[in-house]
Amino acid sequence: MSRSLIVLRRFTDEISAQIAAAALEANGVPVQVSADNAGGMLPSMGLLFPVRLLVREEDEAIAREILDTSVEDQDEEP
């Protein structure tokens, strides 16, 4: 089992990254949000240094599937 983290997605704001992280955590996927925005004091830094959503390498496929599934797709399942 690999302990390597990969960057799954990049965001220009921390709120969007936290929403994606919440969706993954709700589905049992451990996730980290990494931002270089002076501790939240300079949120515009996300334009130069994107907020990164990190997952374990072995969780990449399921994490992508979770984030790429729309709400409409979920409603169609029995």
N, C-alpha and C positions, 0 to 999 in steps of 0.2 A: 504494500500500500504506500503510495507516494504521499509525501508531506509538502509537495511543491504547491505554491499558490500561483494562479494565473490571473491576468486581468481579463475579466469577462466582458465588461462594458466600461465606457468612459462617458461621463456626464459633465455638463457645464455648470450644474448647480448641485448642491449637496442634498436638497430635498428630493429631487428625482432619484438620486442614488439610494437614499434611505427608503423610499417607496419600493424600489426594486429589491432592496435587501430584505424588507419586510415580507414581500411575496415569496422570496426564496426561503427565508427562515420559517414561514408558515407551512411550507412544504417539506421541512426537515433538512434543508441544505444550509450548512454553516457558511457564513459570508462575513467579509470585512469590508468596510468603506474606508478608503484612504483619501484624505483631502489635504492639500497644502494651501490653506487659506488664512494663515495667521490665527489659527484657533477660532475661526468664524468671524474675525474682525474685518476681513477683506474678502467677502464672498465673490467679488468680481474677478478674483485670481483664478477662478474656475475656467475663465476664457483662455488663460495662458497655460495653466496647469490643471488639466481636467481631473475631476473627482473620479477615482477608480473603484470599481466594484471587483473585489477579489474573491475567488472561490478555489477550493482544492482542485487540483488537476483531474482527479478521478470523478469529481462532481460536475465537470464542465458540460457534458452532454445533457444531463437532466436539468441543469440550471438554464441552459439555452432554451430547452423545450418549454420550461415553465415561463420564462420571460417572453418567448415568442408566441405563446398561446393567448389568443384574444378572449375576452369575456364571452363574445358571441359563440366562439368555438366550444366553450365549456357548457353553454346552455343547450347545445344540440345533443350532448351525450346523454344516454338514458340513465 
